[in-house]
Amino acid sequence: MKTPLTIQMEETLYAYCREKGEAVVEEVGMPDDLGNVDTLSLRILPDRTFEWRCFELKVSKGDFRSHAKLSFVGHYNYFVLPHALYQQVAAEIPVEIGVLIYHSYADPENHQVPGYLVSEKKARRQELQVDQQDLIFRLITAQAREVGKAKQTERGLRVFSTDLLYKELKRRQPEYDLYGGGINYYDRFIKETQDQAVEALKEELEALKEAFETAADRQQPGERQ
């Protein structure tokens, strides 16, 4: 489950790579138990050769030191870290791995992305750890997956089953604040549903009351109890 900070960093990194003219996609699976690359980018050089970059995003010391496999398989490989975390783990970063520091904007509403990246440590070029044709295939496959997600979003909620929508709403707890602002979408959904049910019952009761009073008024005086 991604934290709000991870999502902000991911969005900023995507824009950072796109500004450099790179093809970029998140969460790309690698072959041979090499794990998943958080973000993979491809830069086509003037001589038409390919240059691959892999990025691992970490937001906490525990995240940085987890046993999850680091998929540094590209020509250039980087950690993307908040500045405070970098100060804590700088000595643990291998010499060949670069570092990009994430800084959030104080006024993100005035920017197209939540923050910006600063190069703190340059990466050293390495040999590819995965066959290039395999990387191309996996980049295309991951991009097709993201296009599919975008098309589903464009078509709206009708493409999702009721069960999937319920599960998604239920897991939107405060620690999974996808859009920021501390909104718990599941609780909001439940409250609004309950409020609508109460209002519907009130309207039904009022309608029954009016129908009863109308029927009573139409009775003859001698027929009334």
C-alpha positions in Angstrom: 0.0 0.0 0.0 1.5 3.3 -1.1 1.7 6.2 1.3 0.7 9.8 0.3 4.4 10.7 0.2 5.3 7.8 -2.0 2.5 8.8 -4.5 3.8 12.4 -4.5 7.4 11.3 -5.1 6.2 8.9 -7.9 4.2 11.7 -9.6 7.1 14.1 -9.4 9.6 11.5 -10.7 7.4 10.7 -13.6 7.3 14.4 -14.6 11.0 14.7 -14.1 11.7 11.8 -16.5 9.2 13.1 -19.1 10.8 16.5 -19.0 14.0 14.8 -20.1 12.3 13.2 -23.0 12.3 9.7 -21.6 9.7 6.9 -21.8 8.8 6.1 -18.3 6.5 3.7 -16.4 6.1 2.6 -12.8 6.1 -0.9 -11.3 7.8 -3.0 -13.9 8.3 -6.6 -13.2 11.7 -8.1 -13.9 12.6 -11.7 -15.0 14.6 -14.3 -13.1 13.4 -13.3 -9.6 15.0 -9.8 -10.0 11.9 -8.2 -8.4 10.0 -5.1 -9.5 11.5 -1.8 -10.6 9.6 1.1 -8.9 10.1 3.3 -11.9 11.8 2.4 -15.2 12.8 5.0 -17.8 14.3 4.7 -21.3 16.3 7.4 -22.9 17.1 7.2 -26.6 20.5 8.8 -27.3 21.4 10.7 -30.5 23.2 7.7 -31.9 19.9 5.7 -31.5 21.3 3.6 -28.7 19.2 3.0 -25.5 20.0 4.1 -22.0 18.1 2.6 -19.2 17.5 4.0 -15.7 16.0 2.3 -12.6 14.6 4.2 -9.6 13.8 2.9 -6.2 11.6 5.2 -4.0 12.0 5.0 -0.3 10.2 7.2 2.3 11.4 5.8 5.7 14.4 4.1 7.3 12.4 0.9 7.7 11.4 1.1 4.0 15.0 1.7 3.0 16.3 -1.3 5.1 13.5 -3.7 4.2 14.3 -7.1 2.7 12.5 -6.3 -0.5 14.8 -6.8 -3.5 16.3 -3.7 -5.0 15.9 -4.0 -8.8 18.9 -2.0 -9.9 19.3 -3.6 -13.3 19.8 -0.5 -15.5 22.7 1.4 -16.9 22.1 4.1 -14.2 20.3 3.3 -11.0 19.0 5.7 -8.3 17.4 6.0 -4.9 14.7 8.7 -4.7 14.5 9.9 -1.1 13.2 12.7 1.1 16.1 14.9 2.4 15.7 13.8 6.0 15.9 10.1 5.1 19.0 10.7 2.9 20.8 12.3 5.9 20.1 9.1 7.9 21.1 6.5 5.3 23.7 8.3 3.1 26.6 6.1 4.4 24.7 2.9 3.4 24.2 3.8 -0.3 26.6 2.0 -2.7 29.0 4.2 -4.6 27.6 3.3 -8.0 24.0 4.2 -7.0 22.8 7.8 -7.6 20.5 9.8 -5.3 17.7 12.2 -6.2 16.3 14.2 -3.3 12.6 15.0 -3.2 11.4 18.4 -1.9 7.7 19.2 -1.7 6.4 22.6 -2.7 5.0 24.8 0.0 2.2 25.8 -2.4 1.5 22.6 -4.4 -1.8 24.0 -5.7 0.2 26.5 -7.8 2.3 23.7 -9.5 1.5 20.8 -11.8 3.3 18.3 -9.6 3.6 18.1 -5.7 7.4 18.8 -5.6 10.7 18.7 -7.3 13.9 16.6 -7.4 17.5 17.6 -6.9 20.4 15.4 -7.9 22.4 14.8 -4.7 24.7 12.0 -5.9 25.5 10.9 -9.5 25.0 7.3 -10.6 27.9 5.4 -12.2 27.2 3.6 -15.4 26.8 -0.2 -15.1 26.2 -3.1 -17.5 22.6 -4.1 -17.9 21.5 -6.9 -15.6 18.7 -7.8 -18.0 18.7 -8.5 -21.7 17.7 -5.3 -23.5 15.0 -7.0 -25.6 13.4 -8.2 -22.4 13.5 -4.7 -20.9 11.8 -3.3 -24.0 9.1 -6.0 -23.8 8.5 -5.3 -20.1 8.4 -1.6 -20.6 5.8 -1.9 -23.4 3.7 -4.4 -21.3 3.7 -2.1 -18.3 2.8 0.9 -20.4 -0.1 -1.1 -21.9 -1.3 -1.9 -18.4 -1.3 1.8 -17.5 -3.2 2.7 -20.7 -5.8 0.1 -19.7 -6.1 1.7 -16.3 -6.5 5.2 -17.9 -9.2 3.9 -20.2 -11.1 2.4 -17.3 -10.9 5.6 -15.4 -12.2 7.5 -18.5 -15.1 5.1 -18.8 -16.1 5.7 -15.2 -17.2 3.4 -12.4 -19.4 1.2 -14.6 -16.4 -1.0 -15.6 -15.8 -2.1 -12.0 -17.9 -4.7 -10.2 -19.9 -3.7 -7.1 -17.6 -6.0 -5.0 -14.5 -4.3 -6.3 -15.9 -0.9 -5.6 -16.8 -1.9 -2.0 -13.4 -3.3 -1.3 -11.7 -0.2 -2.7 -13.8 2.1 -0.6 -13.3 0.0 2.5 -9.5 0.2 2.3 -9.4 4.0 1.9 -8.5 4.4 5.6 -6.7 7.6 6.9 -3.3 5.9 6.5 -4.2 5.4 2.8 -5.1 8.9 2.0 -4.8 8.7 -1.8 -5.8 12.3 -2.6 -4.6 14.1 0.5 -6.7 16.1 3.0 -7.4 13.3 5.4 -10.5 12.0 3.6 -11.7 8.6 4.6 -13.8 7.7 1.6 -15.3 4.5 3.1 -16.6 6.3 6.2 -17.9 9.1 4.0 -19.7 6.7 1.7 -21.3 4.9 4.7 -22.4 8.2 6.3 -23.9 9.6 3.1 -25.7 6.3 2.5 -27.2 6.3 6.0 -28.1 10.0 5.7 -29.9 9.3 2.4 -31.7 6.3 3.9 -32.9 8.5 6.9 -34.1 11.3 4.5 -35.9 8.7 2.4 -37.7 7.3 5.4 -38.6 10.8 6.6 -40.1 11.6 3.1 -42.0 8.3 3.1 -43.4 8.9 6.6 -44.5 12.4 5.6 -46.2 11.1 2.5 -48.0 8.4 4.6 -49.1 11.1 7.1 -50.5 13.3 4.3 -52.3 10.3 2.7 -53.9 9.4 6.1 -55.0 13.0 6.7 -56.5 13.2 3.2 -58.4 10.0 3.6 -59.7 11.1 7.0 -60.9 14.4 5.6 -62.9 12.6 2.9 -64.8 10.5 5.4 -68.3 11.6 6.3 -68.7 13.1 9.8 -70.8 10.1 10.9 -68.1 7.7 9.7 -65.3 9.1 11.8 -64.2 7.2 14.9 
